[in-house]
Amino acid sequence: MPRAKKRPAASSDGSGDYQPRQKGARAGASDRWSWCSDCWVPAAACTGRGHTLISVDDARRLAKGALLEAQEAVMVWQTRLDATLLGAGEPLMTPYHPGPPY
């Protein structure tokens, strides 16, 4: 069974030329590209006055930088932990030996 073709909607002047409907402008369209660096939310959701608004690209750059710093800190602490545990000379897990209950 062949598919039925959709007919284009008639334009408002009746010429039959298809014109896609214009979607309403979003509220705060200019704000959607801004980010509050104090609340760390889009500018439209910012709850404070006098907060610093930055571009989304700058916010992404700051977030990536903070993530890299956190990853480096985790690696440093993991290295210290490994050195401490390996230096203790005790296994991390003791083997299970069934025996009498205590």
Wavefront OBJ file of the C-alpha trace (Angstrom):
o trace
v 0.000 0.000 0.000
v 1.615 3.316 -1.042
v 2.031 6.034 1.526
v -0.197 9.054 1.243
v 1.739 12.218 0.530
v 1.271 15.093 2.876
v -0.077 18.185 1.245
v 1.614 21.452 2.074
v -0.383 23.826 4.214
v -1.773 26.825 2.419
v -0.195 30.139 3.231
v -2.165 32.909 4.886
v -2.580 34.735 1.567
v -4.106 31.635 -0.046
v -1.393 31.206 -2.683
v -0.721 27.643 -1.599
v 3.003 28.238 -1.071
v 4.147 26.261 1.916
v 5.497 28.389 4.724
v 6.674 26.633 7.881
v 5.044 27.928 11.032
v 7.131 30.315 13.025
v 7.677 29.047 16.522
v 7.260 31.549 19.295
v 10.424 33.117 20.607
v 11.569 31.590 23.836
v 11.460 33.788 26.861
v 14.891 35.141 27.574
v 16.399 33.884 24.326
v 19.402 36.141 24.840
v 19.874 34.745 28.363
v 20.091 31.138 27.255
v 23.661 31.712 26.098
v 24.659 33.126 29.479
v 25.578 31.219 32.599
v 25.627 32.400 36.211
v 29.059 31.706 37.655
v 27.789 32.110 41.241
v 24.729 29.794 41.137
v 26.273 27.673 38.357
v 22.969 27.534 36.468
v 21.710 29.070 33.206
v 21.116 32.809 33.557
v 17.336 32.348 33.286
v 17.409 30.208 36.461
v 19.754 32.480 38.438
v 18.289 33.376 41.833
v 20.588 36.190 42.869
v 21.038 39.783 41.840
v 24.476 41.037 41.032
v 25.768 37.592 40.100
v 28.362 37.354 37.365
v 27.051 36.113 34.019
v 29.489 34.461 31.645
v 29.114 32.867 28.237
v 28.369 29.163 27.980
v 31.739 28.628 26.292
v 33.538 30.274 29.218
v 31.489 28.184 31.664
v 32.475 25.004 29.828
v 36.112 26.068 29.875
v 35.959 26.722 33.629
v 34.228 23.399 34.277
v 36.806 21.476 32.235
v 39.632 23.213 34.096
v 38.072 22.381 37.462
v 37.575 18.766 36.395
v 41.224 18.448 35.330
v 42.374 19.902 38.660
v 40.168 17.452 40.555
v 41.458 14.506 38.510
v 45.063 15.530 39.181
v 44.334 15.812 42.916
v 42.750 12.348 42.918
v 45.807 10.902 41.174
v 48.135 12.477 43.775
v 46.075 11.106 46.665
v 45.783 7.700 45.004
v 49.575 7.558 44.612
v 50.036 8.472 48.281
v 47.480 5.874 49.358
v 49.093 3.169 47.240
v 52.532 3.982 48.665
v 51.174 3.882 52.216
v 49.362 0.583 51.760
v 52.202 -1.092 49.902
v 54.709 0.185 52.456
v 52.713 -1.323 55.306
v 53.534 -4.813 54.064
v 50.075 -6.140 54.820
v 47.759 -7.478 52.171
v 44.713 -5.391 51.424
v 42.471 -8.421 51.817
v 43.138 -11.335 54.093
v 42.293 -14.778 52.769
v 39.203 -16.404 54.197
v 39.942 -19.325 56.502
v 36.877 -21.123 57.778
v 37.279 -22.008 61.383
v 35.469 -22.050 64.657
v 33.175 -19.081 65.254
v 34.401 -16.629 67.834
l 1 2 3 4 5 6 7 8 9 10 11 12 13 14 15 16 17 18 19 20 21 22 23 24 25 26 27 28 29 30 31 32 33 34 35 36 37 38 39 40 41 42 43 44 45 46 47 48 49 50 51 52 53 54 55 56 57 58 59 60 61 62 63 64 65 66 67 68 69 70 71 72 73 74 75 76 77 78 79 80 81 82 83 84 85 86 87 88 89 90 91 92 93 94 95 96 97 98 99 100 101 102
